[in-house]
């Protein structure tokens, strides 16, 4: 059975893309509708800074076609400020709000800061937090950036609670290809020190890296997958999506040919 893999970018709100991805003179209020004609999914970054108004979430739903899927970051209030302590009310408010996306809700992502280490205290907080997540109702992925978390016990706990470990190209996670759920979540973030605006075209040739990622993803057994490119990965995330899709499609075609 073909794997459902949704690939997009980590935002749609990028004025630099007007003329090279969006049609000339496209206005910001029309970016999402234009984006959704080209790619099947997007990662919402703005939810990291605050829970959006319900009217905003409803507008996202109304501007996109029926097949479109949104993924979104949990607010930093939960992961960075409260660090999971006394945060379940905030989680409920966030989930209730994002539920307005209905069938267009793809995955929700807990992104932790690089200094969030696996101490006895934080491990205990993580244990109770994961157990409280309604993962039968929502797909939830979790991204750690401190290597102290990369242990079998942590992976097993994620698997127990059906939470996907985010696979990224970040140094702390390089070579970590552990699948902990029936779905996968990949983030190609790049290096913010190497690239800055404007993001109008590809700066780096990432063909070899993308090919390695495509082969790895193709080898995994998953029901649905999500992957998002940041502008900092190669300079122009829409072009990165298109390049990756071509590579992945080629692998799928080769596999089909071998099986016929």
Secondary structure, 3 states (H helix, E strand, C coil): CCCEEEEEECCCCCHHHECCCECCCCCHHHHHHHHHCCCCEEEECHHHCCCCCHHHHHHHHHCCCCCCEEEEECCHHHHHHCCCCCCHHHHHHHHHHHHHHHHHEEEEEEECCCCCCCCHHHHHHHHHHHHHCCCCCCCEEEECCCHHHCCHHHHHHHHHCCEEECEECCHHHCCCCCCCCCEEEEEECCCCCCCCCCCCCCCCCCHHHHHHHHHHHHHCCCCEEEEEECHHHHCCHHHHHHHHHHHHHHHHHHHHHHCC
